[in-house]
Amino acid sequence: MALLNMAQAINMALKQEMEKNKKIILLGEDIGVDGGVFRVTEGLLEKFGPDRVIDTPLAESAIVGASIGMALYGLKPVAEIQFDGFLYPALDQLISHAAKMRNRSRGRFSCPMVIRVPCSGGIHAPEHHSESPEAYIVHTPGLKAVMPSTPYDAKGLLTSAIRSQDPVVFFEPKKLYRSPKMEVPDKDYEIPIGKARIVDEGQDVTFVSWGTMVHICEEASAMLKEKNISAEIIDLRSLSPMDTDAVLQSVKKTGRAVIVHEAPRTLGLGAEIAATISEAGILSLKAPVKRVTGYDIPMPLARHENLYLPNAERVKKAAEELMRF
């Protein structure tokens, strides 16, 4: 096993899958010569050549549109959208075409493609570079959405995404690209899309989260242990399809739930999870479901970013309020 960060684990998954499948084509802005803005695709142009690692113009709609065409004609495109805030010009292609292709063709065509999207805040980037647009994707039938929180999960989930016969939007939290490192198997492996991970078992309260916020939940859990409060942490990993059974089983055990995400609060994915708990698990609840989220404002620029992002103290406070209810 190698000790890798998330960027290196993703690079390994891309390399191994490209070695196995000559139909895999990478495309995106600066992914070739420069190895991507975050160097995630570093070395792949030299190994596989410009016919399989394609530097594109600054045109997100064209990148995704070209990927759809490639997918329909038997290739396996893995496209990179350079930053989360640049995804919006491509939503027409994703929502109107990629997501609907199987239904539109009555099963004659599928659209097996992966859209990699560096996402979320925490790196003090400028406007349009620190957003969390996962709810747009999850709201769209026909698209799968994944967001890992560890290097191990990143490699296994990306391998599954590449091998999927559906379009998958693969969100990569930018803050986690370089830390933390962990052991990642050299051989290829898959983590099933649609299966959550129990990060830590607990008895008193359930934390449900994904991406960078999983680590915030771990920090909050450590703080709560000092007060003899035991938190169970669920890392969804897959946002669509979502492992609601894992969430409900945990809430059935603890009777309390705190949902933590970085995206704005209103109509964020936390609202859907809270509704699911209310519909299917309300008799297990000992207190109302709480959400700890970003605010309903644009992500502030660098100096005020930390005022926007959920932190361990906010999560800890929410859990303590539930325990006092």
C-alpha positions in Angstrom: 0.0 0.0 0.0 1.0 3.6 -0.7 0.5 6.6 1.6 -1.5 8.9 -0.6 -3.5 12.1 -0.4 -6.8 12.5 -2.3 -5.2 14.1 -5.4 -2.7 11.2 -5.7 -5.4 8.6 -5.1 -7.6 10.0 -7.9 -4.6 10.1 -10.2 -3.9 6.5 -9.5 -7.5 5.5 -10.3 -7.4 7.4 -13.6 -4.1 5.8 -14.6 -5.2 2.3 -13.7 -8.5 2.5 -15.4 -6.9 4.1 -18.6 -4.4 1.2 -18.7 -7.3 -1.3 -18.6 -9.7 0.5 -21.0 -8.4 2.2 -24.1 -11.8 3.9 -24.6 -11.3 6.2 -21.6 -10.6 9.8 -22.7 -9.8 12.6 -20.4 -10.7 16.1 -21.3 -10.8 19.5 -19.6 -9.1 22.9 -19.2 -5.3 22.6 -18.5 -5.5 18.9 -17.6 -2.7 17.9 -20.0 0.4 20.0 -20.2 -0.2 21.5 -16.7 -1.6 18.4 -15.1 -4.7 20.3 -14.0 -5.0 23.3 -11.7 -4.6 21.0 -8.7 -2.2 18.6 -10.5 -4.6 15.7 -10.2 -4.0 14.6 -13.8 -0.2 15.2 -13.6 1.8 12.7 -15.7 -1.1 11.3 -17.6 -0.5 13.2 -20.8 3.1 11.9 -20.9 1.9 8.3 -20.4 -1.2 8.2 -22.6 -0.6 11.0 -25.2 -2.7 13.9 -26.5 -5.3 11.7 -28.1 -6.4 10.5 -24.7 -5.6 13.4 -22.5 -7.1 16.5 -24.2 -6.6 20.1 -23.2 -9.9 21.9 -24.1 -10.9 25.5 -24.6 -12.4 27.4 -21.7 -15.9 26.2 -22.5 -17.7 24.1 -20.0 -20.8 23.5 -22.0 -18.6 22.3 -24.9 -16.6 20.0 -22.7 -19.7 18.3 -21.4 -21.5 18.3 -24.8 -18.5 16.7 -26.4 -18.4 14.1 -23.6 -22.0 13.2 -24.3 -21.2 12.6 -27.9 -18.2 10.5 -27.0 -20.3 8.4 -24.6 -23.0 7.8 -27.1 -20.6 6.5 -29.6 -18.8 4.0 -27.4 -16.0 6.0 -25.7 -15.7 6.6 -21.9 -15.1 10.3 -21.3 -13.9 11.6 -18.0 -14.2 15.3 -18.1 -12.9 17.9 -15.6 -14.7 21.1 -14.7 -11.9 23.2 -13.4 -13.9 24.7 -10.5 -17.3 24.1 -9.0 -18.6 27.6 -9.9 -17.8 26.9 -13.6 -20.2 23.9 -13.7 -23.3 26.1 -14.3 -22.8 26.7 -18.0 -22.7 22.9 -18.4 -25.9 22.2 -16.5 -28.0 22.5 -19.8 -26.0 19.7 -21.3 -26.1 17.6 -18.1 -29.8 18.1 -17.2 -31.3 18.4 -20.7 -29.3 15.7 -22.4 -27.0 13.4 -20.3 -29.5 12.8 -17.6 -32.4 12.1 -20.0 -30.6 10.1 -22.7 -31.7 6.6 -21.6 -35.3 7.7 -21.1 -35.4 9.7 -24.3 -34.2 6.8 -26.3 -36.3 4.3 -24.5 -33.2 2.4 -23.4 -31.5 2.3 -26.8 -28.7 4.6 -25.6 -26.9 5.2 -22.3 -24.5 8.0 -21.4 -21.6 6.5 -19.5 -19.5 9.4 -18.6 -17.8 11.0 -15.5 -17.7 14.7 -14.8 -15.0 15.5 -12.2 -15.8 18.7 -10.2 -13.4 20.2 -7.7 -15.8 21.6 -5.1 -16.4 23.4 -1.8 -14.4 26.0 0.2 -11.6 26.1 2.7 -8.8 27.1 0.4 -9.4 30.9 0.4 -10.2 31.1 -3.3 -11.9 33.9 -5.3 -15.5 34.2 -6.4 -16.9 31.2 -8.3 -14.2 28.9 -6.9 -15.6 27.7 -3.6 -19.2 26.6 -4.2 -21.2 23.4 -3.3 -23.6 22.8 -6.1 -24.4 19.1 -5.3 -28.1 19.8 -4.8 -28.6 20.8 -8.4 -27.2 17.4 -9.5 -29.1 15.4 -6.9 -32.3 17.1 -7.9 -31.9 15.8 -11.5 -33.2 12.2 -12.2 -30.7 10.3 -14.3 -27.5 11.7 -12.8 -25.5 10.0 -10.1 -23.6 12.2 -7.6 -20.6 11.2 -5.5 -18.4 13.1 -3.0 -15.6 11.2 -1.1 -14.0 12.4 2.1 -10.9 10.2 2.1 -8.2 9.1 -0.4 -9.2 5.5 0.0 -12.8 6.3 -0.9 -11.9 8.6 -3.7 -10.0 5.9 -5.5 -12.7 3.2 -5.0 -15.6 5.5 -5.8 -13.9 7.0 -8.9 -13.2 3.5 -10.2 -16.9 2.6 -9.8 -18.0 5.9 -11.4 -15.8 5.2 -14.5 -17.2 1.7 -14.8 -20.8 2.8 -14.4 -23.1 2.9 -17.4 -24.7 6.1 -16.1 -23.5 9.7 -16.1 -21.8 10.4 -12.7 -20.8 13.8 -11.3 -17.8 13.2 -9.1 -17.3 16.0 -6.6 -13.8 16.4 -5.2 -13.5 18.6 -2.1 -10.6 20.9 -2.9 -9.5 21.3 0.8 -8.9 17.5 1.0 -6.7 17.2 -2.1 -3.5 17.5 -0.1 -4.6 16.2 3.3 -5.0 14.0 5.1 -2.9 11.1 3.7 -3.8 7.5 4.3 -2.9 4.0 3.0 -4.4 3.3 -0.4 -4.1 -0.2 -2.0 -2.0 -0.3 -5.2 -4.4 -2.7 -6.9 -7.7 -1.4 -8.2 -10.9 -1.8 -6.2 -14.4 -0.5 -6.3 -16.6 1.1 -3.6 -20.2 0.7 -4.6 -22.1 3.9 -5.5 -25.1 4.2 -3.1 -23.4 2.8 0.0 -22.7 5.0 3.0 -19.7 4.5 5.4 -20.0 4.4 9.2 -17.0 6.5 10.2 -17.5 6.0 13.9 -20.2 4.2 15.9 -22.1 5.9 18.7 -25.2 5.8 20.8 -26.4 9.3 21.6 -26.6 11.3 18.3 -26.2 10.7 14.6 -24.1 13.0 12.4 -24.9 12.8 8.7 -22.4 14.5 6.4 -20.2 14.2 3.3 -17.0 15.6 1.9 -14.9 18.0 4.0 -17.7 18.3 6.6 -17.1 14.6 7.6 -13.9 15.7 9.2 -15.6 18.6 11.0 -18.0 16.0 12.4 -15.1 13.9 13.6 -13.7 17.0 15.4 -17.0 17.7 17.0 -17.4 14.0 18.1 -14.0 14.2 19.8 -15.1 17.3 21.7 -18.4 15.6 22.7 -16.6 12.5 24.1 -15.1 14.7 26.8 -18.7 15.3 27.9 -19.6 11.6 27.7 -21.8 12.1 24.5 -21.3 9.4 21.9 -21.8 10.4 18.3 -22.3 8.1 15.3 -20.9 9.6 12.1 -22.4 8.6 8.7 -20.4 9.6 5.6 -22.9 9.4 2.8 -20.2 9.3 0.1 -22.9 8.7 -2.5 -25.4 11.6 -2.7 -27.5 10.1 -5.5 -28.4 7.3 -5.0 -28.3 7.9 -1.3 -28.1 5.2 1.4 -31.1 6.2 3.4 -31.3 2.9 5.1 -27.9 3.6 6.8 -29.2 7.0 8.0 -32.5 5.6 9.3 -30.8 2.6 11.0 -28.5 5.0 12.8 -31.3 7.4 13.9 -33.3 4.4 15.1 -30.4 3.6 17.4 -29.5 7.1 18.6 -32.9 8.9 18.4 -31.2 12.2 17.4 -29.8 13.6 14.1 -27.6 16.5 13.1 -27.0 16.9 9.3 -23.9 18.9 8.4 -23.2 20.3 5.0 -21.3 23.3 3.5 -23.9 24.3 0.9 -26.5 27.0 1.8 -29.2 25.9 4.1 -32.4 26.5 2.1 -33.2 23.5 -0.2 -29.8 22.0 0.6 -29.5 18.3 0.7 -29.9 18.4 4.5 -33.5 19.4 4.0 -34.2 16.2 2.0 -32.5 14.0 4.5 -34.4 15.7 7.4 -37.7 15.1 5.5 -36.7 11.4 4.9 -36.0 11.0 8.7 -39.3 12.6 9.5 -41.3 10.4 7.1 -39.7 7.1 7.9 -38.1 7.5 11.3 -40.1 10.0 13.3 -41.1 7.4 15.9 -37.5 6.9 16.7 -36.7 10.6 17.3 -36.2 11.9 20.8 -35.6 15.5 19.5 -36.1 17.5 16.3 -33.6 17.0 13.5 -31.0 19.8 13.3 -29.0 21.1 10.4 -25.7 22.8 10.6 -24.9 24.3 7.2 -23.6 27.2 5.2 -25.6 30.4 5.1 -28.0 31.6 2.4 -25.5 34.0 0.9 -22.7 33.7 -1.7 -19.6 32.2 -0.3 -17.6 35.1 1.2 -14.2 35.9 -0.2 -11.1 34.7 1.5 -11.0 36.9 4.6 -14.5 35.9 5.8 -14.6 32.3 4.5 -14.2 30.8 8.0 -17.3 32.7 9.2 -19.4 31.0 6.6 -18.1 27.4 6.9 -19.6 25.1 9.5 -17.1 24.3 12.2 -16.8 21.7 15.0 -18.0 24.1 17.6 -21.3 24.7 15.7 -21.8 21.0 15.3 -21.0 20.3 19.0 -23.5 23.0 20.1 -26.2 21.4 17.9 -25.6 18.0 19.4 -25.7 19.4 22.9 -29.0 21.2 22.2 -30.5 17.9 21.1 -29.3 16.1 24.2 -31.0 18.8 26.4 -34.3 18.6 24.5 
